[in-house]
Amino acid sequence: MEQVLEILKDVRPECDFAASTNFVRDGLLDSFDVVTLVSTLDAEFGIAIAGTDIVPENFQNLEAIEGLLRKYGAS
């Protein structure tokens, strides 16, 4: 989870992701940030997140992002 938190901080360094339970609802991530995050996660973990999985629910918090990464076999 630390690696994902570091990636999030690279995308939006001004945000405190650890203090939020819903990044999208709380305004920490917008649609452009999600696209950047997906691209970074794909490159960092050697995966390819499908477009059908790029929905707000999969990026609302650290647990949701970790679950998505597990789905794609990232370790």
DRENTORLUM-345836 format. One record per residue (C-alpha): residue in three letters; x, y, z. Coordinates in steps of 0.001 Angstrom, whole numbers, plus 500000, padded with zeros to 6 digits. Layout:
REM DRENTORLUM-345836
<residuo: ALA	px: X	py: Y	pz: Z>
...
END
This chain:
REM DRENTORLUM-345836
<residuo: MET	px: 500000	py: 500000	pz: 500000>
<residuo: GLU	px: 502944	py: 502327	pz: 500572>
<residuo: GLN	px: 503909	py: 502100	pz: 496891>
<residuo: VAL	px: 500384	py: 503077	pz: 495828>
<residuo: LEU	px: 500381	py: 505955	pz: 498309>
<residuo: GLU	px: 503673	py: 507217	pz: 496860>
<residuo: ILE	px: 502232	py: 507052	pz: 493330>
<residuo: LEU	px: 499165	py: 508997	pz: 494483>
<residuo: LYS	px: 501423	py: 511630	pz: 496040>
<residuo: ASP	px: 503261	py: 511944	pz: 492717>
<residuo: VAL	px: 499944	py: 512492	pz: 490907>
<residuo: ARG	px: 498600	py: 515044	pz: 493441>
<residuo: PRO	px: 501355	py: 516031	pz: 495901>
<residuo: GLU	px: 499192	py: 518629	pz: 497607>
<residuo: CYS	px: 496594	py: 516058	pz: 498759>
<residuo: ASP	px: 496487	py: 514012	pz: 501956>
<residuo: PHE	px: 495254	py: 510662	pz: 500650>
<residuo: ALA	px: 495799	py: 508930	pz: 504000>
<residuo: ALA	px: 493122	py: 511148	pz: 505563>
<residuo: SER	px: 490413	py: 510414	pz: 502957>
<residuo: THR	px: 488052	py: 507473	pz: 502608>
<residuo: ASN	px: 486809	py: 508485	pz: 499158>
<residuo: PHE	px: 489342	py: 510221	pz: 496923>
<residuo: VAL	px: 486861	py: 511009	pz: 494139>
<residuo: ARG	px: 484042	py: 512299	pz: 496360>
<residuo: ASP	px: 486475	py: 514359	pz: 498436>
<residuo: GLY	px: 487891	py: 515971	pz: 495288>
<residuo: LEU	px: 491394	py: 514531	pz: 495613>
<residuo: LEU	px: 491200	py: 512804	pz: 492219>
<residuo: ASP	px: 489407	py: 513986	pz: 489088>
<residuo: SER	px: 489024	py: 512143	pz: 485792>
<residuo: PHE	px: 492369	py: 513390	pz: 484459>
<residuo: ASP	px: 494106	py: 512273	pz: 487643>
<residuo: VAL	px: 492559	py: 508815	pz: 487309>
<residuo: VAL	px: 493872	py: 508495	pz: 483751>
<residuo: THR	px: 497336	py: 509525	pz: 484941>
<residuo: LEU	px: 497098	py: 507111	pz: 487858>
<residuo: VAL	px: 496046	py: 504206	pz: 485622>
<residuo: SER	px: 498940	py: 504869	pz: 483264>
<residuo: THR	px: 501392	py: 505008	pz: 486157>
<residuo: LEU	px: 500013	py: 501868	pz: 487815>
<residuo: ASP	px: 500179	py: 500004	pz: 484493>
<residuo: ALA	px: 503824	py: 500969	pz: 484014>
<residuo: GLU	px: 504868	py: 500493	pz: 487640>
<residuo: PHE	px: 503258	py: 497075	pz: 488095>
<residuo: GLY	px: 503541	py: 495738	pz: 484525>
<residuo: ILE	px: 499786	py: 495376	pz: 484091>
<residuo: ALA	px: 497125	py: 496700	pz: 481727>
<residuo: ILE	px: 493980	py: 497897	pz: 483491>
<residuo: ALA	px: 490981	py: 497449	pz: 481208>
<residuo: GLY	px: 488830	py: 500439	pz: 480360>
<residuo: THR	px: 485823	py: 498715	pz: 481917>
<residuo: ASP	px: 487621	py: 498826	pz: 485279>
<residuo: ILE	px: 488340	py: 502555	pz: 485101>
<residuo: VAL	px: 485374	py: 503571	pz: 487213>
<residuo: PRO	px: 485295	py: 505800	pz: 490316>
<residuo: GLU	px: 484558	py: 502860	pz: 492620>
<residuo: ASN	px: 487951	py: 501321	pz: 491816>
<residuo: PHE	px: 489813	py: 504510	pz: 492758>
<residuo: GLN	px: 487871	py: 505751	pz: 495775>
<residuo: ASN	px: 490460	py: 504729	pz: 498384>
<residuo: LEU	px: 493673	py: 502795	pz: 498923>
<residuo: GLU	px: 491833	py: 499535	pz: 499558>
<residuo: ALA	px: 489891	py: 499799	pz: 496294>
<residuo: ILE	px: 493067	py: 500516	pz: 494314>
<residuo: GLU	px: 494867	py: 497620	pz: 496019>
<residuo: GLY	px: 491929	py: 495345	pz: 495141>
<residuo: LEU	px: 492139	py: 496411	pz: 491514>
<residuo: LEU	px: 495865	py: 495726	pz: 491466>
<residuo: ARG	px: 495293	py: 492247	pz: 492965>
<residuo: LYS	px: 492681	py: 491556	pz: 490282>
<residuo: TYR	px: 495379	py: 492155	pz: 487663>
<residuo: GLY	px: 497975	py: 490089	pz: 489485>
<residuo: ALA	px: 500169	py: 492962	pz: 490626>
<residuo: SER	px: 502245	py: 492236	pz: 493673>
END
